[in-house]
Amino acid sequence: MMHFEAYIDESGNTGIDLFDKRQPFFWTGTMVVTQGVRFPCDITSIAQKVGSKELHGSKLGLRRINEIAKQLIDIIETLNARFMFTRVEKSHISAMRLADALFDNVNNPAVTAFHYNVPFNKKMLAYYVDIMMDEKDRKDFWNIHLAGDSEEFREFLIRFRSKIERQFPKSNQRGRQLVLDAIAWGIKEPDSLLSERTKKPEGIEDFRSLQYESPNLVSITTLLHGLHYIAEEYEMKATKIIHDEQSEFGKYIQHSFSLLKRIRIDQSNQFLLHEVKDSDTILAELELGSSANSPFLQIVDVVLWMMTQKVDKGKDIMGNARNLMNCIISRSNIFHFSSKHLEADLKYSFNEIMSKPITQQKMQSGIKAMEKLEASRQQQMRENNLLK
């Protein structure tokens, strides 16, 4: 089996501020090359050609990138490099944190493992929350989440319940009731739903530090998913992973990466309980490196900046820079974490369900299973004094 190296850069360090309108998305860019490959030229001479010591996309701008685009294309093709991008909508993090708080069946008896651990069902419940939260809701909940204030959370949920009752589509009675039941428990026991942020279980590594709430850290799971995907697609394993050391969250990124790289959640079937598997795809620990000492990181910096200009800012890239952009795109995968992607993912899964034939026998069997599950859920709520 072949081995690969990965070089990672970020689009900027934003901390735990999710609502900076100038930077609604957080990006990472990764270049994947075969283990031990040599960089084919002196990158310093290329940088000097455009009046710089190093290649940094934001400092060069499109005009100067255009001047060296042909050389960058030659480098990428010689290295046979592939690129991977993650794009995280920062305000979406708040909505998904609320969804996790509400629907984690370990903490909320109004929800079952069937609802939280089956990917399609979990995404559907998360989508209900996402579409109901406006910008104020997201900001309010995010502040509560960071502070771990259970009384403020109770007041927030009372307001949010009123919103659900007024605005949630009455055509979807089952979804509406599930959300309202989950909220009812939160109003009754708000501290239990904030416990993942406020209480450290004995013997468990403390992830309550607010540093772990930054988009930089949230993107790690998406980044690892992408690395696993590329590794499996090309039947390779990672033996070196270098992250640009400029990130102020470096040590937290390293820690999270070290713990999460060993596992992979199999969600190949969206309609079955997801399975957590051991993984040996990522053999290396994440290292921090300087772009000054790594031509690979300098290429990633330029490539990532160009991608954000095209996708987020909609810039029309012309000339040789356009050829470079096309070269990058032809060798890229992009992984999204956003409201639009959640909606698109659900539509795809729903169409997949509707396209499959189902017999009357299977239909009746499914109805009976759902009735049994709902009876169990209702009993669980009665035992926790949510129903009389």
VEXDREN-549425 format. One line per field, with one value per residue (C-alpha): residue number from 1; residue in three letters; x, y, z. Coordinates in steps of 0.001 Angstrom, whole numbers, m for minus. Layout:
N
nr <- (NUM  ...);
rest <- (ALA  ...);
u <- (X  ...);
v <- (Y  ...);
w <- (Z  ...);
REM end
This chain:
388
nr <- (1  2  3  4  5  6  7  8  9  10  11  12  13  14  15  16  17  18  19  20  21  22  23  24  25  26  27  28  29  30  31  32  33  34  35  36  37  38  39  40  41  42  43  44  45  46  47  48  49  50  51  52  53  54  55  56  57  58  59  60  61  62  63  64  65  66  67  68  69  70  71  72  73  74  75  76  77  78  79  80  81  82  83  84  85  86  87  88  89  90  91  92  93  94  95  96  97  98  99  100  101  102  103  104  105  106  107  108  109  110  111  112  113  114  115  116  117  118  119  120  121  122  123  124  125  126  127  128  129  130  131  132  133  134  135  136  137  138  139  140  141  142  143  144  145  146  147  148  149  150  151  152  153  154  155  156  157  158  159  160  161  162  163  164  165  166  167  168  169  170  171  172  173  174  175  176  177  178  179  180  181  182  183  184  185  186  187  188  189  190  191  192  193  194  195  196  197  198  199  200  201  202  203  204  205  206  207  208  209  210  211  212  213  214  215  216  217  218  219  220  221  222  223  224  225  226  227  228  229  230  231  232  233  234  235  236  237  238  239  240  241  242  243  244  245  246  247  248  249  250  251  252  253  254  255  256  257  258  259  260  261  262  263  264  265  266  267  268  269  270  271  272  273  274  275  276  277  278  279  280  281  282  283  284  285  286  287  288  289  290  291  292  293  294  295  296  297  298  299  300  301  302  303  304  305  306  307  308  309  310  311  312  313  314  315  316  317  318  319  320  321  322  323  324  325  326  327  328  329  330  331  332  333  334  335  336  337  338  339  340  341  342  343  344  345  346  347  348  349  350  351  352  353  354  355  356  357  358  359  360  361  362  363  364  365  366  367  368  369  370  371  372  373  374  375  376  377  378  379  380  381  382  383  384  385  386  387  388);
rest <- (MET  MET  HIS  PHE  GLU  ALA  TYR  ILE  ASP  GLU  SER  GLY  ASN  THR  GLY  ILE  ASP  LEU  PHE  ASP  LYS  ARG  GLN  PRO  PHE  PHE  TRP  THR  GLY  THR  MET  VAL  VAL  THR  GLN  GLY  VAL  ARG  PHE  PRO  CYS  ASP  ILE  THR  SER  ILE  ALA  GLN  LYS  VAL  GLY  SER  LYS  GLU  LEU  HIS  GLY  SER  LYS  LEU  GLY  LEU  ARG  ARG  ILE  ASN  GLU  ILE  ALA  LYS  GLN  LEU  ILE  ASP  ILE  ILE  GLU  THR  LEU  ASN  ALA  ARG  PHE  MET  PHE  THR  ARG  VAL  GLU  LYS  SER  HIS  ILE  SER  ALA  MET  ARG  LEU  ALA  ASP  ALA  LEU  PHE  ASP  ASN  VAL  ASN  ASN  PRO  ALA  VAL  THR  ALA  PHE  HIS  TYR  ASN  VAL  PRO  PHE  ASN  LYS  LYS  MET  LEU  ALA  TYR  TYR  VAL  ASP  ILE  MET  MET  ASP  GLU  LYS  ASP  ARG  LYS  ASP  PHE  TRP  ASN  ILE  HIS  LEU  ALA  GLY  ASP  SER  GLU  GLU  PHE  ARG  GLU  PHE  LEU  ILE  ARG  PHE  ARG  SER  LYS  ILE  GLU  ARG  GLN  PHE  PRO  LYS  SER  ASN  GLN  ARG  GLY  ARG  GLN  LEU  VAL  LEU  ASP  ALA  ILE  ALA  TRP  GLY  ILE  LYS  GLU  PRO  ASP  SER  LEU  LEU  SER  GLU  ARG  THR  LYS  LYS  PRO  GLU  GLY  ILE  GLU  ASP  PHE  ARG  SER  LEU  GLN  TYR  GLU  SER  PRO  ASN  LEU  VAL  SER  ILE  THR  THR  LEU  LEU  HIS  GLY  LEU  HIS  TYR  ILE  ALA  GLU  GLU  TYR  GLU  MET  LYS  ALA  THR  LYS  ILE  ILE  HIS  ASP  GLU  GLN  SER  GLU  PHE  GLY  LYS  TYR  ILE  GLN  HIS  SER  PHE  SER  LEU  LEU  LYS  ARG  ILE  ARG  ILE  ASP  GLN  SER  ASN  GLN  PHE  LEU  LEU  HIS  GLU  VAL  LYS  ASP  SER  ASP  THR  ILE  LEU  ALA  GLU  LEU  GLU  LEU  GLY  SER  SER  ALA  ASN  SER  PRO  PHE  LEU  GLN  ILE  VAL  ASP  VAL  VAL  LEU  TRP  MET  MET  THR  GLN  LYS  VAL  ASP  LYS  GLY  LYS  ASP  ILE  MET  GLY  ASN  ALA  ARG  ASN  LEU  MET  ASN  CYS  ILE  ILE  SER  ARG  SER  ASN  ILE  PHE  HIS  PHE  SER  SER  LYS  HIS  LEU  GLU  ALA  ASP  LEU  LYS  TYR  SER  PHE  ASN  GLU  ILE  MET  SER  LYS  PRO  ILE  THR  GLN  GLN  LYS  MET  GLN  SER  GLY  ILE  LYS  ALA  MET  GLU  LYS  LEU  GLU  ALA  SER  ARG  GLN  GLN  GLN  MET  ARG  GLU  ASN  ASN  LEU  LEU  LYS);
u <- (0  1281  1782  1080  1925  m570  120  m2637  m3360  m6281  m8131  m7609  m7866  m11224  m11487  m14966  m16570  m19005  m20715  m18092  m19903  m16566  m15691  m18864  m16938  m13866  m11729  m8910  m6889  m4830  m2339  m1767  1423  3153  5424  8978  8344  10833  9695  10684  12193  13427  10269  12246  13197  9533  8588  11381  10061  6984  8861  8289  10303  7483  4338  1213  m1998  m3437  m183  333  m3203  m4513  m2345  961  m349  m1189  2500  3655  577  2271  5087  2609  687  3956  4728  1271  1365  4935  4019  751  m776  m4372  m6223  m8890  m10866  m13208  m15655  m17405  m20276  m19500  m23021  m24187  m22048  m24375  m27472  m25812  m24654  m28269  m29429  m26860  m27924  m31604  m31498  m28702  m30728  m28180  m29193  m32769  m35385  m37758  m35454  m34340  m31138  m33113  m33592  m30065  m27840  m29388  m27690  m30764  m32946  m30329  m29846  m33605  m33953  m30929  m32478  m35689  m33632  m31482  m34377  m36096  m33079  m32579  m29375  m30504  m31349  m27925  m26139  m28254  m27731  m24018  m23490  m25453  m23512  m20165  m21217  m22909  m25763  m28620  m31170  m30557  m30876  m34276  m35490  m34120  m35938  m39226  m38935  m37825  m40760  m43165  m41496  m41796  m45482  m46136  m43950  m43189  m45147  m48315  m48162  m45263  m46917  m44470  m41389  m43061  m43937  m40452  m38878  m41417  m40957  m37180  m37539  m39935  m37236  m34732  m37049  m37536  m33855  m31744  m28556  m28670  m28605  m25655  m23700  m21464  m20081  m20176  m19395  m16293  m16940  m14383  m11448  m12365  m10100  m11392  m12767  m14647  m12000  m13549  m10639  m12336  m15417  m13593  m14302  m10634  m11375  m14852  m13285  m11033  m13766  m14570  m10862  m10312  m13365  m11812  m8410  m10024  m12006  m8928  m6911  m9563  m10224  m6539  m5725  m3099  m2154  m889  2632  3237  747  2012  m236  850  2093  533  m2680  m3068  m5021  m2117  m1824  m5603  m5737  m2938  m4694  m8050  m6421  m4519  m7687  m9997  m7678  m8033  m11780  m14114  m17893  m19326  m22328  m22374  m25968  m27884  m30808  m29056  m27458  m24017  m21055  m17877  m14867  m11181  m9048  m5350  m5542  m3775  m456  1121  560  m166  2950  3161  5428  6543  5665  9103  10612  8011  7366  4399  2717  3330  1561  m1367  m1575  m1896  m4328  m6554  m6675  m7652  m10430  m11935  m11824  m13709  m16263  m16966  m16352  m17377  m14377  m13946  m10398  m8857  m5711  m3128  m4578  m7801  m5822  m4273  m7721  m9009  m5976  m6697  m10410  m9737  m7629  m9868  m12514  m14449  m16309  m18971  m20466  m23301  m27056  m27295  m25272  m27402  m30536  m29029  m27826  m31314  m32944  m30524  m31253  m35010  m34935  m32958  m35718  m38510  m36777  m36738  m39766  m41413  m43875  m47080  m45691  m42592  m44748  m46908  m43839  m42310  m45491  m45626  m41966  m42539  m45611  m43583  m40749  m43142  m44826  m41397  m40554  m43842  m43189  m39709  m41168  m43771  m41045  m39305  m42501  m42767  m46141  m48919);
v <- (0  3465  6218  9925  13217  16006  19729  21838  25548  27578  30575  32584  32363  33577  32243  31592  34535  32866  36015  38143  39150  39658  35988  33866  30742  29026  27078  24579  23570  20387  19257  15516  14162  10786  10080  11327  13236  16024  19522  20019  23517  26386  28118  31105  32059  31949  34176  36604  36838  38596  40583  38339  36158  33592  32751  33889  34234  37221  39181  38310  38918  37625  39900  38556  34980  35309  36033  32737  30601  28510  27572  26665  24445  22687  22135  20714  18389  17250  16437  14840  16677  16407  19016  18801  21705  21972  24864  25472  27952  29401  30413  26879  25610  27294  25641  22224  22663  23317  20294  18111  19485  18833  15450  13518  10596  9987  13295  13674  10966  12512  11200  7654  6236  5637  9380  10452  7669  6948  9528  10398  10885  12942  15181  15637  16751  19022  20516  21322  23304  24924  26332  27703  29604  33149  35111  36365  32824  31645  34443  34028  30288  30546  32918  30580  27560  29227  30464  27179  29201  26749  29366  31476  28285  27590  31056  30636  27309  28807  31462  28917  26651  29512  30038  26350  26356  29382  28661  24946  23465  21844  19446  17710  16820  14064  16195  19090  16903  15410  18865  20140  17072  17487  21160  20295  18210  21015  23463  20996  20008  22577  21694  18101  19306  21608  18935  18157  21702  22192  18829  16749  13001  11348  9949  11790  14356  17861  19345  22130  24695  27375  26881  23657  25622  27542  26804  25789  22812  22076  21707  18887  16235  17381  17446  13913  12688  14089  12513  9126  9514  10302  7534  4944  6232  5906  2992  4976  5757  9019  8964  12721  15510  19084  21957  25574  26678  30148  28853  30092  26902  24653  22584  22111  21049  18550  17136  16734  15251  12702  11460  11497  10107  6572  6326  6606  6725  4593  6459  4669  3689  6802  4717  2413  3081  4471  2331  3609  1760  1676  3174  2896  5105  8016  6674  10046  12559  16113  18299  22077  23523  26881  27961  29594  26111  24303  25005  22626  24869  27904  26211  25317  28931  30217  27478  27993  31760  31380  28947  31303  34149  32103  30424  32992  36208  35045  36606  36039  34710  35406  34687  32153  32303  30840  27910  27450  27546  24924  22750  22996  22217  19184  17721  18674  17435  19848  18934  21275  21964  24408  24918  24584  21386  19885  20639  19244  16112  15478  15976  13500  10896  11494  11010  7830  6533  7495  5919  2445  203  m1004  m3839  m3541  m6107  m4014  m922  m2568  m3932  m461  1098  m1479  m896  2871  2394  195  2728  5580  3602  3025  6725  7731  5319  6764  10256  9119  7602  10984  12914  14461  12839  12019);
w <- (0  m907  1651  1402  3070  3736  4157  5726  5944  7306  5909  9106  12879  14122  17658  19004  17221  14818  13630  11938  8742  6996  7495  7512  6470  7855  5409  5487  2443  2229  m392  m633  m2235  m2344  611  155  m3060  m3670  m4413  m8060  m7950  m5782  m4619  m3329  m6879  m7893  m4945  m5799  m9340  m7948  m5308  m2279  58  329  m1565  306  m1666  168  m215  m3857  m5087  m8398  m10544  m9237  m9017  m12708  m13416  m11887  m12622  m15331  m12964  m10216  m12620  m13549  m9862  m9114  m12115  m11425  m7833  m9020  m6052  m4953  m2907  m270  1157  4121  4271  7590  7897  11302  12376  11492  14362  16863  15378  15370  18966  19956  17960  19732  23120  22430  20714  22408  23748  26541  28136  26894  27605  25039  22289  21460  19992  16789  16434  17397  16090  12705  10432  8360  11444  13250  10222  9904  13530  13169  10042  11948  14458  11791  9767  12875  14213  12982  13555  16967  18104  17033  18828  21984  22184  21400  24326  26591  25357  26007  29441  30422  31985  32572  33701  30603  28584  30155  29200  25695  25291  26494  23777  21203  22070  21377  18028  17155  18110  15894  12892  12606  9661  10960  8016  9803  13079  13996  13562  15354  18329  18607  18725  21267  23492  23420  24321  27156  28828  28326  30056  32893  33210  31343  33162  31884  28276  28907  30760  27762  28091  31829  33443  32947  33413  35649  33714  30489  28815  29471  26258  28041  27201  25024  22632  21531  20454  17718  14026  13799  16028  14649  11206  12442  12153  8612  7758  9065  7183  4021  4697  5326  2115  19  1685  897  m2625  m3566  m1209  674  4278  5749  7194  7515  8243  8589  9671  9287  12703  12430  13980  17550  18244  17245  20398  20611  16962  17587  20624  18896  15823  17899  19585  16562  13885  15265  14689  11757  11857  9075  7683  4339  5043  6152  7392  9866  13242  12492  13401  15034  13663  14492  11746  10915  7815  9537  10808  11607  14348  13244  13249  13161  10498  9164  5636  5465  5660  3565  m121  140  2717  512  m2405  m143  1027  m2548  m3603  m549  m983  m4642  m3760  m1181  m3686  m6253  m3980  m1254  m3137  m6589  m8286  m12014  m12316  m15708  m17721  m16590  m13079  m14500  m15910  m12466  m10860  m13300  m12549  m8820  m9193  m11395  m8581  m5648  m3245  m1050  2137  3496  6918  6316  6345  2570  2551  5324  3320  102  1913  3283  m113  m1654  1045  797  m2977  m2424  m144  m2530  m5538  m3976  m4391  m1186  m792  1197  3626  4296  4669  7320  9078  9157  10530  13342  14199  14381  16587  18938  19022  19746  22539  24085  23766  25385  28254  28686  28947  31484  33624  33600  34394  30945  30356  32730);
REM end
